[in-house]
C-alpha cells in the first residue's frame, strides 16, 4: 500500500522539486556569476554625452584616486564592489535608460532605450551602431 | 463561433491595456513585432487557463470540443512564443548573452518558462503521461503545477524586463490577471458542480471540428487586429 502511494506521489514530487530546482539554480547561478560573468561588448559614445556634467556619470570624479583614469572602467569598479556587484545589470541599464527617457520626455534628442545593438556590439572591437533618436 | 467574439474583445482590451503607455520608446519595427508576438503568447496562455479541457456549461458541447480547443490554443500559444523568441533573437542576437548565468533574472525566468511551456504539452501526450503517471488525476495535478510555473515565470519576465509593462497600474493589472487565471480552473469546477442543467438537455456531440475552426478564426482575426494595432500605435 505504501509502495503504491509512493509510486503515485513520486511524479508530483519530482515535478514540483524539478521546477523549484530549475528556478532556484537560475537565481543561485546569477548571484554567483554576476560579479565575474562576461560583459557584453559595449560601445559608449563619450563625445555624444559631452554636453552633460562629468559627475552625472562619474560620481567619483572629484575623489582623489591613485590609479590613472585610463586604467579604470565603470564596470570593473562596480564589479569589485560587493555592495553593488549583484545589481550591476539593473543599475547600469536603469541609469542609462532612465536618463534617455528623461530626455525623451523633455522632447530632446536621446539615446536608445531598449534595443540591445544600439549600445552592445556583437564582438569586442567591432564598431558599434549606436544612434541618437 | 459565438465564442470568438468575446475572445477577440478580451484580446483587444488586453492589447490596449498593456501596450498603451510608453509609445515614445522609439523601438524599431522588428522589436515591436517581436514584443507583440510575446503579448499574443501571453494572451493565449491565459486562455488555456480559461478553456482547460473540461466541459463548460456554455457552449453546451461535448468534452471532445473542449479538449480539442485546449490543444488548438496550446498550438497557438507555442506558435506565438516561437515567433517572439525567434524574432527577437534574429533582430538582436546580443540578447542570447542574457541566457548565461550572469544574465538578467527576468530574461532567464522567461527562458525557463519557455522551456517548461514546451515540456508541459510534451508530457500531456496520452502515451507519455500514461507511462509516467499512475492515474489521470495525478497527471492533471502535475500539469497544473507545470502550467502555473509557466504562468509565474512569464509574468515575472514581462514585469521585470520593463519594456512596455512599466507603470505601476500595468504591473498590478498583469499580476492580477495572472492570479485570476490561476484560480479560474478551480472556480470553474466549483461553479460546474452547482450549475443546474435543464432536464432533457443533452450536450451537442461531434463538435471537435468546431474547435479547430474557432482556433483558426481567432488566429486570423488576432493576427489582423495585431497588425492593425501595431500600425496605429506607430
Interface residues (C-beta under 8 A of the other chain):
Chain A: X4 X7 X8 X11 X12 X15 X16 X19 X22 X23 X26 X27 X29 X30 X32 X33 X34 X36 X37 X38 X40 X89 X90 X104 X105 X112 X113 X114 X115 X116 X117 X120 X121 X122 X133
Chain B: X24 X25 X26 X27 X28 X31 X92 X93 X94 X95 X97 X100 X101 X102 X103 X104 X105 X108 X109 X112 X115 X116 X132 X133 X134 X135 X138 X139 X141 X142 X145 X146 X149 X153 X163
